[in-house]
Amino acid sequence: MGKNGQLSITDVAYRPSLGAPIGMDVLDFAELRARGHRRGIDLGTPQRPGFHHLIHVRSGTLRHTVDFSEHVLPAGSWLWIQPGQVHQYAPEDLAAARGTIVIWLPGFADAEAPFEQTPLLPDGPHARATQLALRHLIHEYADLASIPLQAHIEALRLLLAVLLLRLAHARPEAPAAHRPGGAFAHYHAAVERDFADTHRVADYATALGYNVRTLTRATLAATGLTAKQYLDARILLEAKRLLVHTDAAAAEVSRRLGFREPGDFSKFFRKRDGRTPQQFRAVARGATQQDPRSDNRTTG
């Protein structure tokens, strides 16, 4: 919890265990709790890591909140969390469930996160293939000494890419607009990188070599939103993250998100949410603080 009982995001830097290869780490739920305890990180409070998390539940059930949505992960399920997303564990579930978490830095694996980051529960041959890929990755991760370090790291890079590819194909086939290399894929990546720098679709179109109509058609096909609606939704999500999980004043949130004046930010927020930023913060924090899982317990 932040000052005056308010919530704050824990920005988590990438700190692998000793002996872990550069850029990637594998740990089970028990080790995650122990590591959080050693480093003074309360896993029951919101965290915003700068690296990928791939969570696999082997037994039990894990509740996990990502950007204001709570997911229930039964045994056999997977959840991929991207860098920058705000997420938090349910500590009592993390203590009771068993599973594996793979973490890696952006760029370590040649694979893209799905645009729809909902839990995945593979079945049939997909379940067997993903389990086999995970076991192979864990085996290689533990076998540090049998081949040179650079070869070991490259093997892990490739095995992680295989696991992610298997998981991608365990989902229903993505629309063509979602696939890597398309206009929407490029727009999605550019928005993630630059949403605080420019709020104009025309700027993205120029930078990417498309026209606005092409980006709008591609975004509509992929998400059901126009390119402008998609960009505004990303800005609004970031605003909500900052309002709920930090003590930054609305004027500071406005500055971080690239608005010229706080009044422009307030108009933007109210038009899309129906409330002022201050009203949203009061309601959202009140609901969060009434949740018994939002206290400041230290896990492990």
C-alpha positions in Angstrom: 0.0 0.0 0.0 1.1 3.6 -0.6 1.0 6.5 1.7 -2.3 7.2 3.5 -3.4 3.6 2.7 -3.5 4.2 -1.0 -2.4 1.7 -3.6 0.8 1.9 -5.6 2.4 -0.2 -8.4 5.5 -2.1 -7.6 7.8 -1.7 -10.6 9.6 -5.0 -10.8 13.0 -5.1 -12.5 14.3 -8.3 -14.1 16.5 -10.0 -11.5 17.1 -13.7 -12.4 18.3 -16.3 -10.0 22.1 -17.0 -9.8 23.1 -19.3 -12.6 20.1 -18.4 -14.8 20.9 -17.8 -18.4 21.0 -14.2 -19.6 17.5 -13.0 -20.4 15.4 -15.9 -19.1 14.5 -17.7 -15.9 12.2 -20.6 -14.9 10.8 -21.0 -11.4 7.9 -22.8 -9.6 5.3 -21.1 -7.5 7.1 -22.0 -4.2 10.3 -20.3 -5.5 8.3 -17.3 -6.7 6.9 -16.8 -3.1 10.4 -17.3 -1.6 12.0 -14.9 -4.0 9.3 -12.3 -3.4 9.9 -12.6 0.4 13.6 -12.3 0.0 13.3 -9.2 -2.1 10.6 -7.5 -0.1 7.9 -7.8 -2.9 4.4 -8.4 -1.7 2.9 -10.5 -4.5 -0.6 -9.7 -3.4 -0.2 -6.0 -4.4 -0.2 -4.7 -8.0 3.1 -5.2 -9.9 4.3 -3.9 -13.2 7.3 -5.9 -14.5 9.4 -4.9 -17.4 9.5 -8.5 -18.7 7.3 -11.3 -19.9 5.5 -13.8 -17.5 4.2 -17.1 -18.8 2.2 -18.8 -16.0 1.3 -22.5 -16.1 -0.9 -24.0 -13.4 -0.1 -27.7 -12.9 -2.6 -28.4 -10.0 -5.0 -26.4 -8.0 -6.6 -23.1 -9.0 -5.0 -19.7 -9.3 -6.8 -16.4 -9.4 -4.9 -13.7 -11.2 -5.8 -10.1 -11.9 -4.4 -8.4 -15.0 -5.4 -4.8 -15.8 -8.6 -4.7 -13.7 -9.8 -8.2 -15.0 -9.6 -11.2 -12.6 -8.9 -14.5 -14.3 -9.4 -17.9 -12.7 -6.8 -20.4 -13.9 -7.6 -24.0 -13.4 -5.1 -26.9 -13.6 -3.7 -27.2 -17.1 -4.1 -23.5 -18.0 -1.7 -20.9 -19.2 -1.6 -17.1 -19.0 0.9 -14.8 -20.8 1.5 -11.4 -19.3 3.3 -8.8 -21.3 5.8 -6.2 -20.0 4.1 -3.1 -18.7 0.8 -4.8 -17.8 -0.3 -4.4 -14.1 -1.0 -7.7 -12.5 -1.3 -9.2 -9.0 -1.6 -12.7 -7.5 -4.1 -14.0 -5.0 -1.5 -15.1 -2.3 -3.6 -17.8 -0.8 -4.1 -19.4 -4.2 -0.4 -19.1 -5.0 0.4 -20.9 -1.8 -2.0 -23.7 -2.5 -1.6 -24.2 -6.2 1.4 -25.8 -8.0 2.8 -24.6 -11.3 5.7 -23.0 -13.3 6.5 -19.5 -14.3 8.8 -18.7 -17.2 10.1 -15.1 -17.3 12.1 -13.5 -20.0 13.2 -10.1 -21.3 11.7 -8.6 -24.4 13.7 -9.8 -27.4 14.9 -13.0 -25.8 12.4 -15.2 -27.8 11.3 -14.6 -31.4 7.6 -14.7 -30.7 4.8 -12.2 -30.3 2.2 -12.2 -27.5 -1.4 -12.8 -28.5 -3.5 -9.7 -28.9 -6.3 -11.4 -26.8 -4.5 -12.2 -23.6 -7.1 -14.5 -22.0 -6.2 -17.7 -20.2 -5.7 -20.7 -22.4 -6.6 -24.3 -21.5 -5.2 -26.6 -24.2 -6.9 -30.0 -24.7 -6.1 -33.2 -26.5 -2.9 -33.2 -28.6 -2.3 -29.5 -27.9 -2.2 -30.2 -24.1 0.3 -33.0 -24.6 2.5 -31.0 -27.0 2.6 -27.9 -24.7 3.5 -30.1 -21.7 6.2 -31.8 -23.6 7.6 -28.4 -24.8 7.6 -27.1 -21.2 9.3 -30.2 -19.9 12.0 -29.9 -22.6 12.5 -26.3 -21.7 12.8 -27.0 -18.0 15.3 -29.9 -18.6 17.5 -27.6 -20.8 17.3 -24.8 -18.2 18.6 -27.1 -15.5 21.3 -28.6 -17.7 23.7 -25.7 -17.6 27.0 -27.5 -17.7 26.8 -30.1 -20.5 27.2 -27.6 -23.4 28.9 -24.2 -23.8 27.0 -21.3 -22.2 26.2 -19.6 -25.5 24.9 -22.8 -27.0 22.8 -23.3 -23.8 21.3 -19.8 -24.1 20.5 -20.4 -27.8 18.9 -23.7 -27.0 16.7 -22.1 -24.4 15.8 -19.3 -26.8 14.6 -21.8 -29.4 12.8 -24.0 -26.9 10.9 -21.1 -25.5 9.9 -20.1 -29.0 8.7 -23.6 -29.6 6.6 -23.5 -26.5 5.1 -20.2 -27.4 4.4 -21.3 -31.0 2.6 -24.4 -29.6 0.5 -22.3 -27.3 -0.4 -19.9 -30.2 -1.7 -22.9 -32.2 -3.6 -24.2 -29.2 -5.9 -21.2 -29.5 -8.6 -20.9 -32.1 -7.1 -19.7 -35.4 -6.5 -16.0 -35.2 -8.1 -13.8 -37.9 -5.7 -12.8 -40.6 -5.7 -9.3 -39.2 -4.1 -10.5 -36.0 -1.2 -12.4 -37.6 2.3 -11.1 -37.4 3.4 -8.9 -40.2 0.0 -7.4 -41.0 -1.0 -3.7 -40.8 -2.7 -4.2 -37.4 0.3 -6.0 -35.9 2.5 -3.1 -36.9 0.0 -0.6 -35.6 -0.4 -2.5 -32.3 3.3 -2.5 -31.7 3.6 1.2 -32.6 0.7 2.2 -30.3 2.3 0.2 -27.4 5.6 2.1 -28.0 4.3 5.7 -28.7 0.8 6.2 -27.3 2.1 8.8 -24.8 4.0 10.7 -27.6 1.2 11.1 -30.2 -2.6 10.7 -30.1 -3.1 11.1 -33.8 -3.7 8.0 -36.0 -2.2 10.0 -39.0 1.1 10.1 -37.2 1.2 6.3 -36.9 0.1 5.9 -40.5 2.9 8.1 -41.8 5.5 6.4 -39.6 4.4 2.9 -40.7 3.9 3.7 -44.4 0.1 3.2 -44.4 -2.8 5.5 -44.9 -5.3 6.1 -42.1 -8.0 4.2 -44.0 -5.8 1.1 -44.2 -5.0 1.2 -40.5 -8.7 1.7 -39.7 -9.8 -1.3 -41.8 -7.1 -3.5 -40.3 -7.9 -2.5 -36.8 -11.7 -2.9 -37.3 -11.1 -6.4 -38.6 -8.8 -7.4 -35.7 -10.6 -5.7 -32.8 -14.0 -4.3 -33.9 -12.7 -0.8 -33.1 -11.5 1.9 -35.4 -7.8 2.8 -35.3 -8.7 6.0 -33.3 -10.9 4.0 -30.9 -8.1 1.5 -30.4 -5.5 4.2 -29.7 -7.9 6.0 -27.3 -8.6 2.8 -25.5 -4.9 2.2 -24.9 -4.5 5.7 -23.6 -7.5 5.2 -21.3 -6.1 1.9 -20.0 -2.8 3.6 -19.0 -4.7 6.4 -17.4 -6.7 4.0 -15.3 -3.6 2.1 -14.3 -1.9 5.3 -13.0 -5.1 6.6 -11.3 -5.7 3.4 -9.4 -2.2 2.1 -8.7 -0.2 5.3 -8.1 -0.7 8.5 -6.1 0.1 10.7 -9.1 -2.3 13.7 -9.4 -4.5 13.9 -12.4 -2.3 16.7 -13.8 0.7 14.4 -13.5 -1.1 11.6 -15.2 -2.1 14.0 -17.9 1.6 15.0 -18.4 2.8 11.4 -18.5 0.2 10.5 -21.2 1.2 13.4 -23.5 -1.8 15.8 -23.0 -1.0 19.5 -23.5 -3.3 20.6 -20.7 -4.9 18.8 -17.7 -8.2 20.0 -18.9 -7.7 18.2 -22.2 -7.0 15.0 -20.3 -10.2 15.4 -18.1 -12.3 15.9 -21.2 -10.8 12.9 -22.9 -11.3 10.7 -19.8 -14.9 11.8 -19.1 -16.0 11.4 -22.8 -14.8 7.7 -22.8 -15.5 6.6 -19.2 -18.4 8.9 -18.2 -16.6 10.1 -15.1 -13.8 12.6 -14.3 -10.4 11.1 -13.5 -11.0 11.9 -9.8 -14.4 10.2 -9.7 -13.0 7.1 -11.4 -10.1 7.0 -8.9 -12.4 7.3 -5.9 -14.8 4.5 -7.0 -12.0 2.2 -8.3 -9.9 2.5 -5.1 -12.9 2.1 -2.9 -13.8 -1.2 -4.6 -10.2 -2.4 -4.4 -9.7 -1.5 -0.8 -12.8 -3.4 0.2 -11.3 -6.5 -1.4 -9.7 -8.5 1.5 -7.0 -9.6 -1.0 -5.7 -6.0 -1.3 -4.1 -5.8 2.1 -0.4 -5.5 2.5 0.5 -9.1 3.4 3.9 -10.5 2.7 3.8 -13.9 1.0 6.2 -16.8 1.4 
